[in-house]
């Protein structure tokens, strides 16, 4: 596979390409699909673990957790351009 196959695959990810491409192009797209599936699975597992962990918190831990989220949002909101 050459870098041109990777470049062609990345350029057409945003749109639907009906052109014929080489095998390398489809291998790159298949690889991106596999990585996307792994990422979705990992995010789902992480979210389920997060929800379970929040449910096991004491009220004091939950308040500290919410205060931390609030501070993080304030900092991010302050640093983002208008």
CORQUI-V783972 format. One record per pair of residues at least 24 apart in sequence whose C-alpha atoms are under 10 Angstrom apart, sorted by the first residue. I is the first residue (numbers start at 1). GAP is how many residues later the second one is. D is the distance in whole Angstrom. If there is no record, write none. Layout:
[[I | GAP | D] [I | GAP | D]]
//
This chain:
[[1 | 24 | 8] [1 | 26 | 9] [1 | 27 | 9] [5 | 24 | 10]]
//
